[in-house]
């Protein structure tokens, strides 16, 4: 290991590799068991940095060549096997030779497990990701605990490839189609993880045992394998048409979703495609080169930046008041009984486990809202997500009332009524006649002023914005909005409640449409304007493809609803008429009652297309994209100057978690910096070089 690599990873939390001899049952002999343990509890999982790899290498030195052992096993500390490479030093790597050396070092150490004179066994006793999965792939056999909550090769999600054997060993173990689900599909689906049972059924693990006696059962199984009482049979891998078809399908899917915006996915796919014809040495060498290229790319640095945002900044929201100021929440009220209100009621009941009361003026609507929440609980029960007892308790917690005196003893009440200022002001005025002086009043408004909403109350200091994103149970972002008179106690209670709801909270200034909707509407407004000018809808849709968004702009409009898009645009136009022009054609689309410009089969609706026809100054895809990016950069700069959030990092966090902005792009500001748009449109970068890009 070079001195430069040691220096780069000087802060590594070293995972040791302790060896102890275990006498196997059934007279199978002695197993040398290597336990990976970084000395911390389960909240700081085992990782592999250069020094940790050296520890494992030394452990393998100690067992290699011994003639008194029948096998070698590898397992992890309680609840954790290993979660991959230690990435803390990667942003500091400035030399491609060092980047390549990191890949080669992992291969050189891990491959020894498959080259011992005796069989090797991996015992996946807990979470296993990246290099943690790969170290087991090098072993002869693998068992997995039924309690393993996460099993994944997430590298492409971050901007890397599974570079310590994953793209070669896994497809040659279980076939290309299954391997691509782990290497490509799951990372592409917001880093979805496998559960233990799925990993076993895919053939990655050879046996699965209950977590309570996992190691004991694994050792007994090992003994039976060594004695020949258990024969591990693995289906032959089809390296012909099935392999090629899987590659072709994955390539089509990547092109459709990413349009080349994430090189790590393409590189990983290419490695899996070539794995069927390469020797192990050739496959590993190709992984080394891929790692070296990607480590020295801006895309990886952007992915690591996004990872840091979601894992660290999201847990320590900038500007949030001290949690000691937060009040206890023992009962929640929800005003309204529509779909959003029902979703909120279920979320509060599940996470806070306190009574939740919905109110509405109409019995039929109220019963429908409560019934929807209860039906969702039944679905959770059917999927095994909750037990029968839990389902019964949750249903008992969610009730309805036609009068607001049901909120007399509530500590937190959130409104989810029609997005109209006068309606929300009336609701809050009525609430103030019933709730206690300390009860926090929250609004789920997506664009209206929290300050104005609270302006006529006796206690405006207790009103906060609590903006969820739909679907409430899925999207992790919660924009917490501080009005001009919101006090620290109400704000601290909002943040503490958001945390209990398992949401990532971002403090936002009370400004029109806050963060996510303001950014998205500026993008949409610019693109709609080009269509109003005569650009065909399909050209405008394709123009946004390089951004790698979850869906094109007009598809997004159809999802949120043209009426809502128009309403938010009208709110922003009232505040910033020069940057958010009103579209007469969008208003006509809303008046027509059409749900968007697409039919259910996602073909363009000719009548909707006709509504937008008539412009005489069409733009090219390149022109539309340039205008859209310039508009985004301009709006984000203005938002930062206005202090809507504390820093560009908060805008990126909001866009990743609330709008599905591609993780691999690092959010929006690194993309605008890399593309040179930030400097072109605003005169300077959003982030310093090296923050989400290569050091310069």
C-alpha positions as CSV (number, residue, x, y, z in Angstrom):
1,X,0.0,0.0,0.0
2,X,1.4,3.4,-1.0
3,X,2.2,6.1,1.5
4,X,-0.2,8.5,-0.4
5,X,-3.1,6.1,0.0
6,X,-2.4,5.7,3.7
7,X,-2.3,9.4,4.1
8,X,-5.6,9.9,2.2
9,X,-7.4,7.4,4.4
10,X,-5.7,8.5,7.7
11,X,-9.2,9.0,9.3
12,X,-10.4,5.5,8.4
13,X,-12.4,3.6,11.1
14,X,-10.4,0.4,10.7
15,X,-12.4,-2.8,10.6
16,X,-10.3,-5.5,12.2
17,X,-10.4,-9.2,11.2
18,X,-10.0,-11.4,14.3
19,X,-9.4,-15.1,13.8
20,X,-10.5,-17.8,16.2
21,X,-10.8,-21.6,15.8
22,X,-14.2,-23.2,16.0
23,X,-14.7,-26.9,16.4
24,X,-17.4,-27.9,13.9
25,X,-20.0,-30.5,14.9
26,X,-20.4,-34.0,13.4
27,X,-16.7,-34.5,13.5
28,X,-16.1,-32.1,10.5
29,X,-12.9,-30.7,11.9
30,X,-11.8,-27.1,12.8
31,X,-13.0,-23.9,11.1
32,X,-10.9,-20.7,11.2
33,X,-13.6,-18.0,11.8
34,X,-12.7,-14.5,10.8
35,X,-14.9,-11.9,12.5
36,X,-15.1,-8.4,11.0
37,X,-15.4,-5.7,13.7
38,X,-14.5,-2.0,13.7
39,X,-15.0,-1.8,17.5
40,X,-18.1,0.4,17.3
41,X,-21.7,-0.6,17.9
42,X,-24.2,-1.3,15.0
43,X,-24.7,2.4,14.4
44,X,-21.3,2.6,12.8
45,X,-21.1,-0.4,10.4
46,X,-18.0,-2.2,9.3
47,X,-16.4,-0.8,6.2
48,X,-13.3,-1.6,4.1
49,X,-10.6,1.1,3.8
50,X,-7.0,0.3,2.9
51,X,-6.1,-0.4,6.5
52,X,-9.2,-2.6,7.0
53,X,-8.2,-4.5,3.9
54,X,-4.7,-4.9,5.3
55,X,-6.3,-6.4,8.5
56,X,-8.2,-9.0,6.4
57,X,-5.1,-9.7,4.4
58,X,-3.1,-10.4,7.6
59,X,-5.9,-12.7,8.8
60,X,-5.8,-14.6,5.6
61,X,-2.0,-14.9,6.0
62,X,-2.6,-16.5,9.4
63,X,-4.9,-19.2,8.0
64,X,-3.4,-19.8,4.6
65,X,-1.4,-23.0,4.4
66,X,-2.6,-24.3,7.7
67,X,-3.0,-28.1,7.5
68,X,-5.1,-28.4,10.7
69,X,-8.3,-26.6,9.5
70,X,-11.1,-27.9,7.3
71,X,-12.5,-24.5,6.2
72,X,-12.4,-20.8,6.7
73,X,-15.4,-18.6,7.6
74,X,-16.1,-14.9,7.5
75,X,-18.8,-13.1,9.5
76,X,-19.5,-9.7,11.0
77,X,-20.1,-8.1,14.4
78,X,-23.6,-8.2,15.8
79,X,-26.3,-7.0,13.3
80,X,-23.7,-6.0,10.7
81,X,-21.7,-7.9,8.2
82,X,-20.0,-5.1,6.2
83,X,-21.4,-2.2,4.2
84,X,-18.7,-1.7,1.6
85,X,-15.8,0.6,1.0
86,X,-14.8,3.4,3.4
87,X,-15.6,6.4,1.1
88,X,-14.5,9.2,3.3
89,X,-11.1,9.4,1.6
90,X,-12.3,9.2,-1.9
91,X,-13.0,12.9,-2.4
92,X,-9.4,13.6,-1.5
93,X,-8.0,11.3,-4.3
94,X,-6.4,13.4,-7.0
95,X,-4.3,10.8,-8.8
96,X,-5.7,8.1,-11.1
97,X,-2.9,5.7,-10.0
98,X,-4.1,5.9,-6.4
99,X,-7.7,5.4,-7.6
100,X,-6.7,2.3,-9.5
101,X,-4.7,1.0,-6.6
102,X,-7.8,1.2,-4.4
103,X,-9.6,-1.2,-6.7
104,X,-6.7,-3.5,-7.1
105,X,-6.1,-3.7,-3.4
106,X,-9.7,-4.9,-2.8
107,X,-9.4,-7.6,-5.5
108,X,-6.0,-8.8,-4.3
109,X,-7.3,-9.3,-0.7
110,X,-10.8,-10.6,-1.4
111,X,-9.8,-13.1,-4.1
112,X,-7.6,-14.9,-1.6
113,X,-10.8,-16.3,0.0
114,X,-11.5,-18.2,-3.2
115,X,-7.9,-19.4,-3.6
116,X,-7.4,-21.1,-0.2
117,X,-6.5,-24.8,0.0
118,X,-9.8,-25.3,1.9
119,X,-13.4,-24.2,1.2
120,X,-14.4,-20.8,2.4
121,X,-17.8,-19.8,3.9
122,X,-19.4,-16.3,4.2
123,X,-21.9,-16.0,7.0
124,X,-24.0,-12.8,6.2
125,X,-25.2,-12.2,9.7
126,X,-26.4,-8.6,9.2
127,X,-26.5,-5.7,6.7
128,X,-24.3,-6.3,3.7
129,X,-23.7,-3.8,0.9
130,X,-21.1,-3.2,-1.7
131,X,-17.8,-4.7,-0.7
132,X,-19.6,-6.5,2.1
133,X,-21.6,-8.4,-0.4
134,X,-18.5,-8.9,-2.6
135,X,-16.3,-10.4,0.0
136,X,-18.9,-13.1,0.4
137,X,-19.1,-13.6,-3.4
138,X,-15.4,-14.6,-3.4
139,X,-16.2,-17.4,-0.9
140,X,-17.0,-21.0,-1.9
141,X,-20.4,-21.0,0.0
142,X,-22.7,-18.4,1.6
143,X,-25.4,-18.4,4.3
144,X,-27.6,-15.5,5.2
145,X,-29.6,-14.6,8.3
146,X,-33.3,-14.2,7.8
147,X,-33.1,-11.0,9.8
148,X,-30.7,-9.2,7.3
149,X,-32.6,-5.9,6.6
150,X,-30.5,-4.7,3.6
151,X,-28.4,-6.5,1.0
152,X,-27.3,-4.6,-2.0
153,X,-24.7,-3.5,-4.5
154,X,-25.5,0.2,-4.5
155,X,-22.4,1.5,-6.1
156,X,-23.9,2.8,-9.4
157,X,-26.3,4.9,-7.3
158,X,-23.3,6.7,-5.9
159,X,-21.4,7.0,-9.2
160,X,-19.2,3.9,-8.9
161,X,-19.5,0.2,-10.0
162,X,-19.3,-2.9,-7.8
163,X,-15.6,-2.9,-8.3
164,X,-14.3,-5.7,-6.1
165,X,-15.7,-8.6,-8.0
166,X,-19.4,-7.7,-8.1
167,X,-19.9,-7.2,-11.9
168,X,-18.0,-10.4,-12.7
169,X,-18.7,-12.9,-9.9
170,X,-22.4,-12.2,-9.4
171,X,-23.7,-12.6,-13.0
172,X,-21.5,-15.8,-13.3
173,X,-23.2,-17.0,-10.1
174,X,-26.9,-16.3,-10.7
175,X,-27.0,-15.2,-14.4
176,X,-27.2,-11.8,-16.0
177,X,-30.9,-11.1,-15.5
178,X,-30.9,-11.5,-11.8
179,X,-27.5,-9.8,-11.4
180,X,-28.7,-6.8,-13.3
181,X,-31.6,-6.4,-10.8
182,X,-29.0,-6.0,-8.0
183,X,-26.4,-4.0,-9.9
184,X,-28.6,-1.8,-12.1
185,X,-32.3,-2.0,-11.4
186,X,-32.3,-1.6,-7.6
187,X,-29.8,1.3,-7.5
188,X,-31.8,3.0,-10.3
189,X,-35.0,2.6,-8.1
190,X,-33.7,5.1,-5.5
191,X,-31.3,2.5,-4.1
192,X,-33.7,-0.2,-3.3
193,X,-32.4,-3.0,-1.1
194,X,-32.9,-6.8,-1.1
195,X,-34.2,-8.5,2.0
196,X,-32.5,-11.7,3.2
197,X,-35.2,-14.0,1.7
198,X,-34.9,-12.3,-1.7
199,X,-31.1,-12.7,-1.7
200,X,-31.5,-16.4,-0.9
201,X,-34.2,-17.0,-3.5
202,X,-32.0,-15.3,-6.2
203,X,-29.3,-17.9,-5.4
204,X,-26.8,-15.4,-3.9
205,X,-26.9,-17.3,-0.6
206,X,-26.9,-21.1,-0.4
207,X,-28.9,-21.3,2.8
208,X,-30.9,-19.1,5.1
209,X,-31.3,-19.5,8.9
210,X,-33.2,-17.6,11.6
211,X,-31.3,-14.8,13.2
212,X,-31.7,-16.1,16.8
213,X,-29.2,-19.0,16.2
214,X,-27.9,-18.0,12.8
215,X,-24.2,-18.6,13.4
216,X,-24.8,-21.9,15.2
217,X,-27.0,-23.2,12.4
218,X,-24.5,-21.9,9.8
219,X,-21.7,-23.8,11.4
220,X,-23.8,-27.0,11.6
221,X,-24.7,-26.6,7.9
222,X,-21.0,-26.0,7.1
223,X,-20.2,-29.3,8.8
224,X,-22.8,-31.1,6.8
225,X,-21.4,-29.6,3.6
226,X,-17.9,-30.6,4.5
227,X,-19.0,-34.1,5.4
228,X,-20.9,-34.5,2.1
229,X,-24.3,-34.7,3.8
230,X,-25.4,-31.5,2.1
231,X,-24.6,-31.0,-1.6
232,X,-25.0,-27.4,-2.8
233,X,-26.5,-27.5,-6.3
234,X,-26.5,-24.3,-8.3
235,X,-28.3,-24.0,-11.7
236,X,-26.1,-23.6,-14.7
237,X,-25.9,-20.0,-15.9
238,X,-27.1,-19.4,-19.4
239,X,-24.4,-17.4,-21.1
240,X,-26.1,-17.4,-24.5
241,X,-29.3,-15.7,-25.7
242,X,-30.7,-15.2,-22.2
243,X,-27.6,-13.3,-21.1
244,X,-27.6,-11.1,-24.2
245,X,-31.4,-10.4,-23.9
246,X,-31.0,-9.3,-20.3
247,X,-28.2,-6.9,-21.3
248,X,-30.2,-5.5,-24.2
249,X,-33.3,-5.0,-22.0
250,X,-31.3,-3.2,-19.3
251,X,-29.5,-1.0,-21.9
252,X,-32.9,0.1,-23.3
253,X,-34.2,0.9,-19.9
254,X,-31.1,2.9,-19.0
255,X,-31.2,4.9,-22.2
256,X,-34.9,5.6,-21.6
257,X,-34.4,6.8,-18.0
258,X,-31.0,8.4,-17.9
259,X,-30.2,9.4,-21.5
260,X,-26.5,8.9,-20.7
261,X,-26.6,11.2,-17.7
262,X,-25.1,8.7,-15.3
263,X,-21.9,7.0,-16.6
264,X,-21.6,4.7,-13.7
265,X,-24.8,2.7,-14.7
266,X,-23.5,2.4,-18.3
267,X,-20.1,1.3,-17.1
268,X,-21.6,-1.3,-14.7
269,X,-23.8,-2.7,-17.5
270,X,-20.8,-2.9,-19.9
271,X,-18.9,-4.9,-17.2
272,X,-21.7,-7.3,-16.7
273,X,-22.2,-7.7,-20.4
274,X,-18.5,-8.7,-20.9
275,X,-18.3,-10.9,-17.8
276,X,-19.6,-14.0,-19.7
277,X,-16.6,-14.1,-22.0
278,X,-13.8,-12.9,-19.6
279,X,-11.5,-14.8,-17.3
280,X,-11.6,-13.8,-13.7
281,X,-8.3,-11.9,-14.1
282,X,-9.7,-10.0,-17.1
283,X,-12.9,-9.2,-15.3
284,X,-11.2,-7.9,-12.2
285,X,-8.7,-5.9,-14.2
286,X,-11.7,-4.3,-16.1
287,X,-13.3,-3.4,-12.8
288,X,-10.0,-1.8,-11.6
289,X,-10.0,0.4,-14.7
290,X,-13.6,1.3,-14.3
291,X,-13.1,2.3,-10.7
292,X,-10.1,4.4,-11.6
293,X,-12.1,6.3,-14.3
294,X,-15.1,6.8,-12.1
295,X,-13.3,7.9,-9.0
296,X,-11.6,10.6,-11.1
297,X,-14.9,11.8,-12.4
298,X,-17.1,14.8,-11.4
299,X,-20.1,12.4,-11.4
300,X,-18.8,10.4,-8.5
301,X,-18.0,13.4,-6.5
302,X,-21.5,14.6,-7.1
303,X,-22.9,11.3,-6.0
304,X,-20.9,11.3,-2.8
305,X,-22.0,14.9,-2.2
306,X,-25.7,13.8,-2.5
307,X,-25.0,10.8,-0.2
308,X,-23.5,13.2,2.4
309,X,-26.5,15.5,2.1
310,X,-29.0,12.7,2.7
311,X,-27.1,10.9,5.4
312,X,-25.7,13.9,7.4
313,X,-27.2,17.2,6.5
314,X,-30.7,15.8,6.5
315,X,-30.2,14.6,10.1
316,X,-28.9,18.0,11.3
317,X,-31.2,20.6,9.6
318,X,-29.5,23.9,9.2
319,X,-31.1,26.6,11.3
320,X,-33.4,24.3,13.4
321,X,-33.8,25.4,17.0
322,X,-32.7,23.3,19.9
323,X,-34.7,20.1,20.4
324,X,-35.0,21.0,24.1
325,X,-37.6,23.7,23.2
326,X,-39.9,21.1,21.6
327,X,-43.2,20.4,23.2
328,X,-44.6,16.9,23.7
329,X,-47.2,15.8,21.1
330,X,-49.7,13.3,22.6
331,X,-52.7,13.9,20.2
332,X,-52.9,15.2,16.7
333,X,-55.7,16.8,14.8
334,X,-56.2,16.9,11.0
335,X,-58.6,19.4,9.5
336,X,-60.1,18.0,6.3
337,X,-60.9,14.4,5.3
338,X,-59.7,14.2,1.7
339,X,-57.1,11.9,0.3
340,X,-54.1,14.0,1.6
341,X,-55.7,14.3,5.1
342,X,-56.3,10.6,5.2
343,X,-52.6,9.9,4.3
344,X,-51.5,12.4,7.0
345,X,-53.7,10.8,9.6
346,X,-52.2,7.3,8.9
347,X,-48.7,8.6,8.9
348,X,-49.1,10.4,12.3
349,X,-50.8,7.3,13.8
350,X,-48.1,4.9,12.6
351,X,-45.1,7.0,13.5
352,X,-46.3,8.8,16.6
353,X,-48.6,6.1,17.9
354,X,-51.0,8.8,19.4
355,X,-54.7,9.5,18.8
356,X,-55.4,11.3,15.5
357,X,-58.7,12.9,14.9
358,X,-59.9,14.1,11.4
359,X,-62.7,16.7,11.1
360,X,-64.9,17.7,8.2
361,X,-68.2,19.5,7.8
362,X,-69.8,16.6,5.9
363,X,-70.4,13.2,7.4
364,X,-70.1,11.3,4.2
365,X,-66.7,12.9,3.4
366,X,-65.5,12.4,7.0
367,X,-66.5,8.7,6.9
368,X,-64.8,8.3,3.6
369,X,-61.5,9.9,4.9
370,X,-61.4,7.7,8.0
371,X,-62.4,4.7,5.9
372,X,-59.6,5.3,3.5
373,X,-57.0,5.4,6.3
374,X,-58.5,2.2,7.8
375,X,-58.4,0.6,4.3
376,X,-54.7,1.4,4.0
377,X,-54.1,-0.2,7.3
378,X,-55.8,-3.4,6.0
379,X,-53.5,-3.3,3.0
380,X,-50.5,-3.1,5.4
381,X,-51.8,-6.1,7.3
382,X,-52.3,-8.0,4.0
383,X,-48.7,-7.3,3.0
384,X,-47.4,-8.4,6.5
385,X,-46.2,-4.9,7.2
386,X,-48.2,-4.8,10.5
387,X,-49.6,-7.5,12.7
388,X,-53.3,-8.0,13.4
389,X,-52.8,-6.4,16.8
390,X,-51.0,-3.4,15.4
391,X,-53.7,-3.0,12.7
392,X,-56.4,-3.0,15.4
393,X,-54.5,-0.4,17.5
394,X,-53.9,1.9,14.5
395,X,-57.6,1.8,13.5
396,X,-58.5,2.7,17.0
397,X,-56.2,5.7,17.0
398,X,-57.7,7.2,13.8
399,X,-61.2,8.6,14.4
400,X,-63.4,11.4,13.0
401,X,-65.5,14.2,14.3
402,X,-67.8,16.8,12.8
403,X,-66.9,19.4,15.4
404,X,-63.6,21.0,16.2
405,X,-64.0,20.6,19.9
406,X,-62.4,17.2,19.3
407,X,-59.2,19.2,19.2
408,X,-59.5,20.7,22.7
409,X,-56.7,18.5,24.0
410,X,-54.6,18.2,20.8
411,X,-51.0,19.3,20.9
412,X,-50.5,19.5,17.1
413,X,-53.2,20.3,14.5
414,X,-52.5,20.3,10.7
415,X,-54.9,21.6,8.1
416,X,-55.2,19.9,4.7
417,X,-58.1,21.9,3.2
418,X,-58.6,23.7,-0.1
419,X,-55.6,25.7,-1.2
420,X,-57.2,29.1,-0.8
421,X,-56.0,31.7,1.7
422,X,-59.4,32.8,3.0
423,X,-60.4,29.2,3.6
424,X,-57.3,28.4,5.5
425,X,-57.5,31.7,7.6
426,X,-61.1,30.7,8.5
427,X,-60.0,27.3,9.6
428,X,-57.2,28.6,11.8
429,X,-59.5,31.2,13.3
430,X,-62.0,28.4,14.2
431,X,-59.2,26.2,15.6
432,X,-58.0,29.0,17.9
433,X,-61.4,29.0,19.7
434,X,-60.8,25.3,20.7
435,X,-57.1,24.4,21.0
436,X,-54.9,25.1,24.0
437,X,-52.5,28.1,23.9
438,X,-49.5,25.8,23.4
439,X,-51.0,23.8,20.5
440,X,-49.0,24.1,17.3
441,X,-51.1,24.9,14.2
442,X,-49.5,23.6,11.0
443,X,-50.4,24.1,7.4
444,X,-49.7,21.7,4.6
445,X,-49.9,24.6,2.0
446,X,-47.7,24.1,-1.0
447,X,-47.4,27.7,-2.0
448,X,-49.3,30.2,0.2
449,X,-47.8,32.6,2.8
450,X,-47.7,31.1,6.3
451,X,-47.3,34.6,7.7
452,X,-50.4,35.9,6.0
453,X,-52.3,32.8,7.0
454,X,-51.5,33.5,10.7
455,X,-51.8,37.3,10.5
456,X,-55.4,37.5,12.0
457,X,-54.8,35.1,14.9
458,X,-54.4,35.9,18.5
459,X,-51.3,33.7,18.6
460,X,-49.6,33.8,15.2
461,X,-46.4,32.6,16.8
462,X,-47.6,29.0,16.9
463,X,-48.3,28.7,13.2
464,X,-45.7,26.8,11.0
465,X,-45.6,25.4,7.5
466,X,-45.5,21.7,7.4
467,X,-45.3,20.9,3.7
468,X,-45.4,17.2,2.8
469,X,-44.9,15.7,-0.7
470,X,-47.2,13.2,-2.4
471,X,-47.3,10.3,-1.8
472,X,-46.9,11.2,1.9
473,X,-45.8,7.8,3.0
474,X,-43.1,7.5,0.3
475,X,-41.4,10.9,-0.3
476,X,-39.1,11.7,2.6
477,X,-38.9,15.5,2.4
478,X,-40.7,17.8,4.8
479,X,-40.4,21.5,4.1
480,X,-40.8,23.3,7.5
481,X,-41.7,26.9,7.0
482,X,-41.0,29.6,9.5
483,X,-43.5,32.5,9.3
484,X,-42.4,36.0,10.3
485,X,-43.9,35.6,13.8
486,X,-43.3,31.8,14.3
487,X,-41.6,31.3,17.6
488,X,-38.8,28.8,18.4
489,X,-41.0,26.5,20.5
490,X,-43.5,26.0,17.7
491,X,-40.6,25.5,15.2
492,X,-38.7,23.1,17.5
493,X,-41.9,21.1,18.0
494,X,-42.4,20.9,14.2
495,X,-38.9,19.6,13.7
496,X,-39.1,17.1,16.5
497,X,-42.5,15.9,15.1
498,X,-41.0,15.7,11.6
499,X,-38.2,13.5,12.9
500,X,-40.6,11.2,14.7
501,X,-42.4,10.9,11.4
502,X,-39.1,9.7,9.9
503,X,-39.0,12.6,7.5
504,X,-36.0,14.7,6.4
505,X,-36.8,18.2,7.4
506,X,-35.4,21.4,5.8
507,X,-36.0,24.9,7.3
508,X,-37.5,27.2,4.7
509,X,-38.2,30.9,4.8
510,X,-41.8,31.9,4.2
511,X,-41.5,32.7,0.5
512,X,-43.9,31.9,-2.4
513,X,-44.0,28.1,-3.2
514,X,-41.0,27.6,-0.8
515,X,-38.3,25.4,-2.5
516,X,-39.3,22.4,-4.5
517,X,-42.4,23.8,-6.1
518,X,-40.7,27.1,-6.9
519,X,-37.8,25.4,-8.6
520,X,-40.0,23.0,-10.5
521,X,-42.5,25.7,-11.5
522,X,-39.7,27.9,-12.9
523,X,-38.6,25.0,-15.0
524,X,-42.1,24.1,-16.1
525,X,-43.0,27.8,-16.8
526,X,-40.0,28.2,-19.1
527,X,-40.8,25.0,-21.0
528,X,-44.5,25.8,-21.3
529,X,-43.6,29.2,-22.6
530,X,-41.5,27.6,-25.4
531,X,-44.5,25.4,-26.3
532,X,-46.8,28.5,-26.3
533,X,-44.3,30.1,-28.7
534,X,-44.7,27.2,-31.1
535,X,-42.3,24.4,-30.0
536,X,-43.9,21.0,-30.3
537,X,-44.7,19.4,-27.0
538,X,-42.6,16.3,-27.8
539,X,-39.6,18.5,-28.6
540,X,-39.9,20.3,-25.3
541,X,-40.3,17.0,-23.5
542,X,-37.1,15.6,-25.1
543,X,-35.2,18.8,-24.3
544,X,-35.4,18.1,-20.6
545,X,-34.1,14.5,-21.0
546,X,-30.4,15.2,-20.1
547,X,-31.5,16.3,-16.6
548,X,-32.5,12.6,-15.9
549,X,-35.7,13.6,-14.1
550,X,-38.1,10.9,-13.0
551,X,-40.6,12.1,-15.7
552,X,-40.7,14.7,-18.4
553,X,-42.3,18.1,-17.6
554,X,-45.7,17.6,-19.2
555,X,-46.0,14.1,-17.6
556,X,-45.2,15.7,-14.3
557,X,-47.9,18.3,-14.9
558,X,-50.4,15.5,-15.5
559,X,-49.4,13.8,-12.3
560,X,-49.9,16.8,-10.1
561,X,-52.8,18.0,-12.1
562,X,-52.9,21.0,-14.5
563,X,-55.2,22.9,-12.1
564,X,-52.7,22.7,-9.3
565,X,-49.9,23.6,-11.6
566,X,-51.9,26.6,-12.7
567,X,-52.7,27.6,-9.2
568,X,-49.1,27.5,-8.0
569,X,-48.0,29.3,-11.1
570,X,-50.6,32.1,-10.4
571,X,-49.3,32.4,-6.9
572,X,-45.7,32.8,-8.2
573,X,-46.8,35.1,-11.0
574,X,-48.4,37.4,-8.4
575,X,-45.1,37.6,-6.5
576,X,-42.7,37.5,-9.5
577,X,-44.6,38.4,-12.7
578,X,-41.4,38.8,-14.7
579,X,-40.1,35.3,-14.1
580,X,-43.3,33.3,-13.9
581,X,-45.5,34.3,-16.9
582,X,-49.0,33.0,-17.0
583,X,-49.9,30.7,-19.8
584,X,-53.3,31.3,-21.4
585,X,-53.0,27.8,-23.0
586,X,-52.5,26.2,-19.6
587,X,-55.6,28.0,-18.4
588,X,-57.5,26.7,-21.4
589,X,-56.3,23.2,-20.7
590,X,-57.6,23.5,-17.1
591,X,-60.9,24.9,-18.4
592,X,-61.3,21.9,-20.8
593,X,-61.2,19.5,-17.8
594,X,-58.5,17.4,-19.4
595,X,-56.1,15.8,-16.9
596,X,-53.1,16.8,-19.0
597,X,-51.7,16.6,-22.5
598,X,-51.4,12.8,-22.5
599,X,-54.0,10.1,-22.8
600,X,-53.9,7.1,-20.4
601,X,-51.7,5.2,-22.9
602,X,-49.2,8.2,-22.7
603,X,-49.8,9.2,-26.3
604,X,-50.4,12.9,-26.9
605,X,-54.1,13.9,-26.7
606,X,-54.8,15.7,-30.1
607,X,-57.3,18.0,-28.5
608,X,-54.7,19.1,-25.8
609,X,-52.1,19.5,-28.5
610,X,-54.5,21.8,-30.4
611,X,-55.0,23.9,-27.3
612,X,-51.3,24.6,-27.3
613,X,-51.0,25.1,-31.0
614,X,-50.7,28.5,-32.7
615,X,-47.2,29.7,-31.8
616,X,-45.0,30.9,-34.6
617,X,-41.5,30.9,-33.0
618,X,-40.5,27.3,-32.3
619,X,-37.2,26.4,-30.5
620,X,-34.9,23.5,-31.0
621,X,-34.3,20.9,-28.2
622,X,-30.9,22.6,-27.5
623,X,-32.5,26.0,-27.2
624,X,-35.2,24.8,-24.9
625,X,-32.7,23.1,-22.6
626,X,-30.5,26.1,-22.5
627,X,-33.4,28.4,-21.6
628,X,-34.6,26.0,-19.0
629,X,-31.2,25.6,-17.3
630,X,-30.6,29.4,-17.4
631,X,-33.9,29.9,-15.7
632,X,-33.2,27.3,-13.0
633,X,-29.8,28.9,-12.3
634,X,-31.3,32.4,-12.1
635,X,-34.1,31.3,-9.8
636,X,-31.8,29.4,-7.4
637,X,-29.5,32.3,-7.2
638,X,-32.4,34.6,-6.3
639,X,-33.7,32.2,-3.7
640,X,-30.2,32.0,-2.1
641,X,-29.9,35.8,-2.1
642,X,-33.4,36.0,-0.5
643,X,-32.3,33.5,2.2
644,X,-35.1,31.1,1.4
645,X,-32.7,28.4,2.7
646,X,-29.4,28.5,4.4
647,X,-27.2,27.2,1.5
648,X,-27.2,25.6,-1.9
649,X,-26.9,22.2,-0.1
650,X,-30.5,22.7,1.2
651,X,-31.9,23.3,-2.3
652,X,-30.1,20.1,-3.5
653,X,-31.4,18.2,-0.5
654,X,-35.0,19.4,-1.2
655,X,-34.8,18.5,-4.9
656,X,-33.4,15.1,-4.3
657,X,-35.8,14.1,-1.6
658,X,-38.9,16.0,-2.6
659,X,-38.8,16.0,-6.4
660,X,-36.8,12.8,-7.2
661,X,-34.0,14.9,-8.7
662,X,-31.3,12.4,-9.8
663,X,-29.1,11.4,-6.9
664,X,-26.2,10.7,-9.3
665,X,-26.3,14.3,-10.4
666,X,-25.8,15.5,-6.9
667,X,-28.9,17.5,-7.0
668,X,-29.4,20.6,-9.2
669,X,-26.6,23.0,-8.2
670,X,-23.7,20.6,-9.0
671,X,-25.2,19.9,-12.4
672,X,-25.5,23.6,-13.1
673,X,-21.9,24.2,-12.0
674,X,-20.5,21.3,-14.1
675,X,-22.4,22.3,-17.2
676,X,-21.1,25.9,-16.9
677,X,-24.7,27.2,-16.6
678,X,-24.3,28.7,-13.2
679,X,-21.4,31.0,-14.3
680,X,-23.1,31.7,-17.6
681,X,-26.4,32.7,-16.1
682,X,-25.4,34.2,-12.7
683,X,-21.7,35.0,-13.0
684,X,-20.4,32.4,-10.4
685,X,-20.7,28.8,-9.3
686,X,-23.0,27.7,-6.5
687,X,-20.5,25.4,-4.9
688,X,-16.7,25.7,-4.6
689,X,-14.7,23.4,-6.8
690,X,-14.1,20.1,-5.0
691,X,-17.4,20.2,-3.0
692,X,-19.3,18.1,-5.5
693,X,-16.7,17.9,-8.2
694,X,-13.0,17.0,-8.7
695,X,-10.6,19.3,-6.8
696,X,-9.1,21.8,-9.2
